[in-house]
Amino acid sequence: MSDALPFLFGVHAHQPIGNFPAVVDDAVLRCYHPFLEVLERYPEFVFAFHSSGWLLAHIAEFHPATFELLRNMVARGQVELVGAGDKEPVLAAIPQIDRLEQLQSMSARLQAYFGQRPVGAWLTERVWDPAVVPALVDAEIRYVVVDDYHFLCAGLESQELGGFYRTEENGQAIDVFPISEALRYRLPFSQVTDAIAFLQEQAARQPGSAAIYFDDIEKFGLWPETYDWVYERGWLAQFIEAVLAAEQIQPLHFQAYRQAQRPRGMIYLPTVSYSEMNEWTLSPNVARVYDQFLQQERDAGRLDTRKALIRGGIWKGFLHRYPESNWMHKRMLQLSARFHALPKRLQSDTLRADLHAAQANDAYWHGLFGGIYLPHLRRAIHHHLTRLEAGLDQLRKRPPLCWEDVDLDGREECFYHDAETQIILHLPYASIQEWNHYPSAHDFGDTLARRDEAYYDKIRQGESAEAAEHEGGIASAHDRISFKTAIHSEDLVFDELPCQSFIDTVDGKAIGYQAVTGTAKNPQFRGQLGSGQIDKAFALQRGQLSVRYAGTRAGDEVAPELRTRLYLAMPSCDGPAGCLSVDDRVVGGFAAELSGLAQRFCLDDAVLGGRVEIHFSTPVQWQAWPQRTVSQSEAGFEKIMQAWVLEWIWEWAGKSFAESVTVQVIRS
């Protein structure tokens, strides 16, 4: 019917780089394949499909039946492929040249796999910034999809939506489609009859408009309860059949609709993402106030009309909230600049692939889906950064010792490396910010501090009951409260100091250091301790790190206890692949809480494919424990091990003090 409501339906499939293969394979079996299998039975139900490049490559290699299913649906015209950055970066967070290359890489991948180049693009996490428009246009992308919330924040009213608008940046124009939030929350969680009624009401209420849906495909099988609801109880097939049976609804491709219609006008969207993201990026106390204000407006029946005026933060706020995220991001920018400074003939596909993989969005932020709290995702970023840096060093060597303010905190960091190892030292504590082992492409300094989160309030209040079903449907992951692991009040503690190795404390107060300048070829630092001083020097030799302390003090002062910690991000975390030995005696795994007097430690890690050996110049009193954080995901709250922590005490009895420790990574 010519007056039917165009129904533009799209799904976005993504798994983080670094995710466990079994998790990705389970997603294919419980979501991606059954979804495509159902839709394949209804060729007249046309839809848009986007998958991140890494996931698409995994499916092509390990799930050929699923890949062929999609390819056949593309070939017969049922599926419109939608592009994006190949490794699923937030385009607004990466350099312009990388935006263009990521977009072009994804388009080339789709052309090679399916013979179709995308005209539209999915913006990762719907993060809009007008600065991305030039790269999109230069990559021959003609439209993008964002939330209707973006348009409301720009001053439009809800009745003005239901079609696409045109925007521009520096004279380069692109079309933008508003995704319906009301549809996002209904599909697939409401009853089919309710979803169809909503579409029919829009057709009657807004003639000439389009119903626009584009959201995570994982809602159709991977979110809690959804596999049973969508497939075993038949929601998806019933919904498609109901859409096709409704004369007032006409499934249509985004590009076909765009070619048949004119834009509704010009629009300039603010820098914004979806409304939940805008809340997650806020600092905890501000997020609490924000949530209270939203609830106040909701209770008063004003939220729908005022929501766009209550905007929250922007995605880049995560770089402020989490220093660990900011560090990864600024290291990525640093290495991107080094890569693009190379002559074109030296910019290999291998180096570019590592750079693009290090720009994958998932580990840089945290909301409902784990993100930066998941060590295997962060370690994938650091893995690619470490490989990229090693490759760049092969082409253009760096001095073994140099200083640069990478994280833009106003202090220069010290970069010190040899052929096997690099440590990056951070002031004022002369602590290790990053600890790269090049042969294993691993950062042993990759951990995460415990900090406050607004959702801890739900844990403290003991709200462990599952959310009730919504009007005969099922609860969205946004509305569920559940626990994957037991969490207690003592788990919700916060770190006052960064979780970096070789922060030295006396009586609970950290010692501040200054760099000792001179002709030394290794980093040296000096700090004040009472009327005396303490020197700390780092040295690398064939991958072995030595840290030497020397100090002097007045003899009549109280003898201090110098406490120092190591935070080692072991790949196996608290899994069975880790084994800790103390003075050649096996004492347990990395999650064991232990203490004693010892001189030698050995951490065997099968995931690493080697071990870390620690040797003190004299026996020390020590204690070890796992660094654990508390995070949320769509499956519930959970505790996650971030690093193995070793704390030791050096007694300073006389006027002078001299101790040392060595750490070495040994590959099997």
JOLINUR-V524257 format. One record per backbone hydrogen bond with DSSP energy under -0.5 kcal/mol. CO is the residue of the C=O (numbers start at 1). NH is the residue of the N-H. Records with the same first field share a line. If there is no record, write none. Layout:
CO=NH / NH
//
This chain:
1=4
4=6
5=250
6=8 / 211
7=9 / 252
8=213
9=48
10=215
11=50
12=217 / 218
13=52
16=19
20=23 / 24
21=25
22=26
23=27
24=28
25=29
26=30
27=31 / 32
28=33
31=35
32=36
33=37
34=38
35=39
36=40
37=41
38=41
39=42
42=45
44=46
47=80
48=11
49=82
50=13
52=56
53=57
54=58
55=59
56=60
57=61
58=62
59=63
63=66 / 67
64=68
65=69
66=70
67=71
68=72
69=73
70=74
71=75
72=76
73=78 / 79
74=77
78=47
79=81
80=49
81=119
83=122
85=88
86=53 / 54
88=361
89=91
90=93
91=94
95=99
96=100
97=101
98=102
99=103
100=104
101=105
102=86 / 106
103=107
104=108
105=109
106=110
107=111
108=112
109=113
110=114 / 115 / 116
111=115
119=142 / 143
120=83
121=145
122=124
123=126
124=127
125=274
126=128
128=272
129=132
130=133
132=136
133=137
134=138
135=139
136=141
137=140
142=175
143=121
144=177
145=123
146=179
147=150 / 151
148=152
149=153
150=154
151=156
152=155
157=160
158=161
162=210
163=178
164=264
165=176
166=267
167=174
169=172
171=173
172=169
174=167
175=144
176=165
177=146 / 179
179=148 / 181
180=184
181=185
182=186
183=187
186=188 / 190
189=474
191=195
192=196
193=197
194=198
195=199
196=200
197=201
198=202
199=203
200=204
201=205
202=206
206=209
209=6
210=212
211=8 / 213
212=180
213=10
215=12
216=219
217=220
218=222 / 223
219=221
221=227
223=226 / 227
225=229
226=230
227=231 / 232
228=233
229=235
230=236
234=238
235=239
236=240
237=241
238=242
239=243
240=244
241=245
242=246
243=246
245=247
246=249
248=5
250=7
253=257
254=258
255=259
256=260
257=261
265=166
267=269
270=272
272=128
274=278
275=279
276=279 / 280
277=281
278=313
279=282
283=287
284=288
285=289
286=290
287=291
288=292
289=293
290=294
291=295
292=296
293=297
294=298
295=299
296=300
297=302 / 303
298=301
302=305 / 306
303=307
306=309 / 310
307=310
309=311
314=317
315=318
316=319 / 320
317=320 / 321
318=322
321=323
322=325 / 326
323=327
324=328
325=329
326=330
327=331
328=332
329=333
330=334
331=335
332=336
333=337
334=338
335=339
336=340
337=341
339=342
343=346 / 347
344=347
346=348
348=352
349=353
350=354
351=355
352=356
353=357
354=358
356=359
357=360
361=364
362=365
365=372
369=371
370=373
371=374
373=375
374=377 / 378
375=379
376=380
377=381
378=382
379=383
380=384
381=385
382=386
383=387
384=388
385=389
386=390
387=391
388=392
389=393
390=394
391=395
392=395 / 396
400=417
402=415
404=406 / 413
413=404 / 415
414=416 / 425
415=402
416=423
420=438
421=418
422=436
423=416 / 425
424=433 / 434
425=414
426=430 / 431
428=513
431=426 / 433
432=501
434=424
435=444
436=422 / 438
437=441 / 442
438=441
442=437 / 444
443=446
444=569
445=447
450=495
453=456
454=457
455=458 / 459
456=460
457=461
458=463
459=462
462=464
469=471
470=473
476=479 / 480
477=480
482=637
488=491 / 492
489=492
491=493
498=500
500=503
501=432
502=504
503=565
504=511
505=563
506=509
509=506
512=528
514=526
515=517
523=538
524=516
525=536
526=514
527=534
529=532
532=529
533=552
534=527
535=550
536=525
537=548
539=546
541=544
543=545
544=541 / 546
545=663
546=539
547=661
548=537
549=659
550=535
551=657
552=533
554=557
560=562 / 652
561=563
562=650
563=505
564=648
565=502
566=568 / 646
567=569
568=570 / 644
570=573
572=575
575=578
577=606
579=604
580=587 / 588
581=602
582=585
585=582
588=580
589=592
592=594
594=624
596=622
598=620
599=616
600=583
601=614
602=581 / 604
603=612
604=579
605=609 / 610
609=668
610=605
611=666
612=603
613=664
614=601
615=662
620=598
621=649
622=596
623=647
624=594
625=645
626=628
627=642 / 643
629=631 / 640
631=638
632=370
633=636
636=633
637=484 / 485
638=631
640=629
643=627
644=568
645=625
646=566
647=623
648=564
649=621 / 651
650=562
651=653
655=553
657=551
659=549
660=617
661=547
662=615
663=545
664=613
666=611
//
